[in-house]
Amino acid sequence: MEIGARIRNIRKSKEIKLTDIAKKAYISQSYLSDIEKGRTMPSIDKLSSICTALEISLGDFFGQEYHLSSDMIQLMDNVKKLTDKERQYLNTFIEEILKRN
């Protein structure tokens, strides 16, 4: 299932209005609507904010659907604690590793 559809399904299952999640996640209602419709993909920061508004962890968001291993869930939970600059460094590091393989 795509990310937007998953967000919508969780939100609806919790009977929470789109406007309420948008407010809690500090994003616009139209942006959240575009995410739910698959028109745009949220950054990891925005997805983390949306998960917080939905009262689930980022690890749970992915873990339930994609059956991620515990180390992948821990990695995602750790990444969301990094600053933007730290995430950029981490992404560059990972890309360099992948280039060598």
Backbone hydrogen bonds, N-H to C=O, Kabsch-Sander energy under -0.5 kcal/mol:
donor,donor_aa,acceptor,acceptor_aa,energy
6,R,2,E,-2.2
7,I,3,I,-2.6
8,R,4,G,-2.5
9,N,5,A,-2.7
10,I,6,R,-2.6
11,R,7,I,-2.9
12,K,8,R,-2.9
13,S,9,N,-2.3
14,K,10,I,-1.6
15,E,12,K,-1.1
16,I,11,R,-2.3
21,I,17,K,-1.9
22,A,18,L,-2.5
23,K,19,T,-2.2
24,K,20,D,-2.3
25,A,21,I,-2.3
26,Y,22,A,-0.6
26,Y,23,K,-1.0
27,I,22,A,-2.5
32,L,28,S,-2.2
33,S,29,Q,-2.5
34,D,30,S,-2.3
35,I,31,Y,-2.1
36,E,32,L,-2.7
37,K,33,S,-2.0
38,G,35,I,-1.6
39,R,34,D,-2.6
40,T,34,D,-1.0
47,L,43,S,-2.8
48,S,44,I,-2.2
49,S,45,D,-2.2
50,I,46,K,-2.5
51,C,47,L,-2.7
52,T,48,S,-2.3
53,A,49,S,-2.2
54,L,50,I,-2.0
55,E,51,C,-0.5
55,E,52,T,-1.1
56,I,51,C,-2.6
61,F,57,S,-2.3
62,F,58,L,-1.9
63,G,59,G,-3.4
64,Q,60,D,-2.0
65,E,61,F,-0.6
66,Y,62,F,-3.1
67,H,63,G,-1.3
73,I,69,S,-2.1
74,Q,70,S,-2.4
75,L,71,D,-2.1
76,M,72,M,-2.4
77,D,73,I,-2.4
78,N,74,Q,-2.3
79,V,75,L,-2.6
80,K,76,M,-1.8
81,K,78,N,-1.3
82,L,79,V,-1.6
87,R,83,T,-2.4
88,Q,84,D,-2.0
89,Y,85,K,-2.2
90,L,86,E,-2.5
91,N,87,R,-2.7
92,T,88,Q,-2.4
93,F,89,Y,-2.5
94,I,90,L,-2.6
95,E,91,N,-2.5
96,E,92,T,-2.1
97,I,93,F,-2.0
98,L,94,I,-2.5
99,K,95,E,-1.8
100,R,96,E,-1.1
100,R,97,I,-0.6
101,N,97,I,-0.6
101,N,98,L,-0.7
